[in-house]
Amino acid sequence: MLDLIQQQAPEARRKLTYSLARTGSDVEKAQRIRFKVFAEEMGATLPNPATGLDIDRFDRYCDHLLVRDHNENRVVGTYRILPPEQAVMAGGYYAETEFDISRLAHLRDSMVEVGRSCVHQDYRDGATITQLWSGLADYIGKHNHEYMIGCASIGMGDGGHYAASVYHKLHKLHAAPAEYRVFPHCPLPLESLNQSLDVIIPPLIKGYLRLGAYIAGAPAWDPEFNCADLFILMPVSRMNARYAKHFMRRAS
């Protein structure tokens, strides 16, 4: 959900690997780091905060990608992955809680959703990001998914002006074709926000776009997480081969 990955910490000598969660304990470690980032760091309002876990109804249907630092024996990053057959069991994709995606109905059987990504604040560097992206590349390649979707989040600590300016800067160049457009249930009120700030594009969103992703509609406002969400649609066939090669090679 809240894609908080920023390159700000220096890379250290670490032994990082990625894997899918195999046990309930592994899933709990993902939920714990999500809580630490979303609730404690970003101020999201989450249910049952006393548990110290970020849990919602989709977790049980998802695969959870973990990045571990084996030298420190801890999970330092995570991604949540919802494949199409499990989305049916879950009653839909998480993104449908924020967007009307009815125009994508014909893609459902080949569409995997990613989200809820976060990285511990001490590990927001290129090495950790590479592990997360390599894990995704591995997963998509093994399951032959044709489309990747997800909500890429932008913090609204300034009331939404930064998020509105990011969208204004990007949407014309990277807009999805009309037949792939989605529509936010709770739109970010763009008309009342400053859309002309000189902004730096969040690294994760920049990475999606370099790979060949589309921005498939106007941003939604998620008041619980105090963020604006962009709906990202990436046809795997459109993936930029040169940029993706690095991740695919590491995942092989």
Secondary structure, 3 states (H helix, E strand, C coil): CCCECCCCCCCCCCCEEEEECCCHHHHHHHHHHHHHHHHHHCCCCCCCHHHCCCCCCCHHHCEEEEEEECCCCEEEEEEEEECHHHHHHHCCCHHHHCEECHHHHHHHHHEEEEEEEEECHHHCCHHHHHHHHHHHHHHHHHHCCCEEEEEEEEECCCCCHHHHHHHHHHHHHHECCHHHCCEECCECCHHHCCCCCCCCCCHHHHHHHHHCCEECCCCEEECCCCEEEEEEEEEHHHCCHHHHHHHHHHHC
